[in-house]
Amino acid sequence: MEERLGYLVAQLAAAIADFERALTIDTQKLDPPVADAVQSGQAQKFEFTIELFWKTVKRFLLEEHGFDIASPKPTVKKYFELGYVDYAEAELLLKAIDMRNALSHVYRKEQFAVLYADICRYRGVFGKAAVGMMERRGEAPPPQNE
């Protein structure tokens, strides 16, 4: 089991780095069709990162604390209860889960624009939220860009 958690933590660190790198692209300087494609890619990296984040935390809580939690929001809440994130970070993570769910049902450009503006505010959030888990495991935390 430890091997699986180690793999997930490494994948999470890579996903966080990819997401952070993607957010460094200023889409306002791009032609509209290119900007649209880049924003879609940034949104996809956001979805992938929050999905991998909660699944890694789920595995971490099972292996390190014996909690077997089945779904994203209770996983984040338990992570908060154990002191790995503060209240504000937990709220952001819970909102990220809602945003990930909403992105699956976006059919209009206006809806995407609202969600995209929120995605850009997540720079540094996942790395900061993963620090406690990674430190407990003796892993180097992902770079934090705030």
Beta strands, then each sheet from edge to edge (+ up, - down):
end
